[in-house]
Amino acid sequence: MKYTYYPKGTCSQAIEFEIIDGSIHNVQFYGGCSGNTQGIGCLVEGMSAEKVVQRLEGIRCGYKSTSCPDQLAKAIRQAMEKE
């Protein structure tokens, strides 16, 4: 299923991704640091949703209390709760 999440406290304006059989696919960030967000998407492709949340949750960006990776973890957690 495809999900869209609107991050809070980051430069990115939206995150789209799919969860297929418990794995993350097709992560796309809109806005944010292009190279970094593309890299995140490539690194988590095919990884279990649980593992992505475990690895990315709590990462901070500079002085901010969150980051694009942390927001992706929040988005995945929210999507898993809906499934």
C-alpha positions, -999 to 999 in steps of 0.1 A, spaced: 0 0 0 12 35 -8 15 61 20 20 98 20 33 116 51 38 153 57 68 158 80 71 183 107 102 202 116 123 193 85 130 208 51 112 181 33 75 188 26 63 152 20 74 116 20 58 88 -1 66 52 3 51 17 1 49 -12 25 48 -45 6 48 -77 27 63 -58 56 91 -43 36 97 -7 25 98 2 -11 98 33 -34 107 59 -8 104 94 -23 111 127 -4 98 160 -17 121 188 -6 150 185 18 186 178 8 182 159 -24 213 137 -22 207 127 14 171 119 9 178 99 -22 204 80 -3 180 72 25 155 59 0 181 37 -16 195 24 17 161 14 31 147 -2 -2 136 -37 6 144 -35 43 118 -46 68 96 -17 81 105 -26 117 142 -25 110 140 9 93 121 24 123 147 8 146 176 23 127 163 58 119 141 68 148 156 95 170 182 109 144 185 146 147 195 172 121 218 198 137 199 218 163 165 204 153 148 178 174 141 157 143 154 149 108 142 135 75 153 100 86 135 104 119 104 117 101 105 86 78 106 64 108 76 82 123 57 79 89 64 41 88 54 36 124 21 55 117 15 34 85 22 1 104 -4 11 130 -30 15 102 -23 -19 87 
